[in-house]
Amino acid sequence: MKIIMLGAPGAGKGTQAKQIADKFQIPHISTGDIFRANIKEGTELGTKAKAFMDKGELVPDELTVQLVVDRIAKDDCKRGFVLDGFPRSIPQAEVLDETLAKMGEKMDYAIDVDVPDENIVNRMGGRRACVNCGATYHIVNVPTKVEGICDKCGSETILRDDDKPETVQKRLSVYHTQTQPLIEYYKKQGILKSVDGTLPMADVFKAIERILGA
């Protein structure tokens, strides 16, 4: 089962992708996690990616595509995978389709977690991330036990630059220009499904389970 999660930044697609991966025992492939790991390790890719992410811009295709293609070719992806944060543009989607076709495969579902922009700005402004282990929280929905302190490792939690309102607005603008056309792209392929991302997280997941026939 090969699934693409679509939706604006902050729509909750990452949370849903992790639950899908757990339920169906398939890898959750998040470009965001890969980028953040490289940033933390100070790799050349990480340094380049951070420059774009801090400005609320998309990481260019050439930094992203090969990394994802190499990942989905690994043995643990033979039963399927969930892509979270990729593809982000029509050219990326076309490269993905071409790569899968060479492997005799194709995507099964593209699930759009639909949330209005104003909800996203409010939601992301409340997000906090651990400076050490990267665990994420929300000051209303998923607060830490001690304010400003990570439950997992005890380090400080912060509002990341890419979650600040002015950056979120820019990210949404980029999303509507570059990524939203993917909805029409996958609709034409007949694999697009949409869920209401403003519902409670558990209800969103139930809707996704119904789509996947679980």
N, C-alpha and C positions, 0 to 999 in steps of 0.2 A: 504494500500500500504506500504509494508515493504522493505526499500531500504538500501543497504550498499554502502558507498562511499569508493572507493579504490583510491590509488595514493600515490606517494612518499610524504614525509613531504615537505610542501611548494608548492605542485602542485595546490593548490587552492580548494581542495575538501571541506574544511570547509565553504568557502564563498558560494559555490554552494549548499551545504547541507542546509544552512540557507534559501536560496531562495526557495528551494524545500519545506522546512517546512512551510514557509510563504504562498506559493501558494496553497498547499494542506491541510493547517491547521492541520498538524501533528507535534508531538514533534521532535525537533532536539536534538539528544543525542550525546554529545561530551565527550569522556573520558578526553580529554585535559582540558575542562572547569571544569569537576568534580574534576580532580586532582588539578588544579590551585585554585579552591575554598577551597579545603582541605588544600593546602599549605598556603594560606592566613590566614585561620582560625587556623593554627598550629596544626591540628589534627595528630594523630599517623600515619594514612594512608598518610596524606600530607607530613609529614617528611620523611617517607620511599620512597614515590614516587619521591620527590624532589632529593634525593640522586642519583637515577637512571637517571632522566631527565637532571640534570646538567652535567652528564657525556655523554649525548647523547645516553643512553641505553634505551631499552624498559622497562616499568614497568612490573614486573613479572605477569604471568597469575593469580596467586592466589589473588593478590591485585586488579585485574581488573574484573575478570569474575563475581564474585558474585554481585559486584556493578552494573554492566550492567544488569544482569539477574533480580535483584530486580527492576531496573528502568523500564524494558520493561513489567513487570507484572502489572504496575500501570494502572488505568482506562483510563488515557488519551492516552494510546498507543493502545487502542482497534481498532481504525480506521487505525492504522499504525504508522510508525516512520521512521526517517532517522538516521542511525548509522554513526558517523563520528569519525574515529580513533579506531574503533573496528569492527570486530576482526583484530588482527595484526599478527596472526600466524594460522597455520592449527589446532593445538589443541584448540585454542580459537574458531575457526569456528565450529569445531566439537561439542564443548560444547553448542554453540549457537543453532546449528541445533537440538541437542538432547533436549534442553530446549523448543524450539518452538514446536517440535514434540509432547511433552507431553501436550502442550497447544492446540494441533490440528492445529498448524500454521506452515508456512514456509516462508523463504525470497522470495520476488518477483523479485528483481533486485539487481545486483551488478554492479555499474557504476564505471569504471576505468577512472580517469582523468589523461591522459598520457602526461608527460612533461619530456624532457631530463634532466639529472643531471646538466649539466652546466647552464641551465636556472634557475634551482632551487637554486643553490648556489648564483647566482647573485640576484635573487628575494628575498631570505631570508635575505641576508646581508643588504637589504634596509628596512627591517621590523623594526618597533618600537612599543613598548607596554607601556601603561600607568602603572606606578608603583602603582597607587591607584585603579582605576576601571577596569583595564585590557583591555581597548579599544585598538584595534590594528590599525596601520597606515603603510604607506610605503612612504619613502622619495621621490619617483618618482610618483608612481601610486595613492596613497591616502595620500598626505602630510597633516600635521596639519596646521591650519591657521597661528599659530605662531610656528616657529621652536623649537622643543623640548618640547612643551607644549600641553597637551591633550585638544582637543576641548570640550570634555564633562565635565571634572571636574577641569581643570586648573592645574593638577599635572604634574610632569616631565614624559617625555617618554624616554625609554631606548632601547638599543639593548640587547635583552635577551640573556643569556648565550647559550641557545639552538638554537639561530639564528646566532651565530658567525660561520664564514666559516669553521674553523677546526671541530667544533661540527656538523655542517651540513654534512660535508663529512663523519663523523663517522655515523651519523643517516642514511645517504643514504646507506652506507655499510650494516648496520643492516637491513634496509628495503629490500635490494636486497636479503639478505640471508633468512630472516624470514618471510617477508610480501609478497614479490612478488609471491611466490608459490600459494598464494590465487587466483591469476588471473587464473591459470590453474584449481584450485579447483572449482571455480564458473563457469568456462567455461564448465567443465564436467557436472555440474548441469544444464547447458543450460540457466543460468540467467545473464551471463556476457555481459555487453555492454561497449564499449570504446568511449571516446570523446577526441578530440585534445585539451589539456589543454594549448597550447601555443597561442590559439586564444584569442581575447579580451573576458573579463568575460561575457559580454552580449551574445556573440555568443556561448560560451560554454554552457550557460544556455538554449539558444534556442535549441541546439543539445540535451540537456538532456530532455527538454520538448517534443521534437519529440519522443524520446525513450519511455517516460512515457505516450505518447498518449494525451498530453495536447494541 
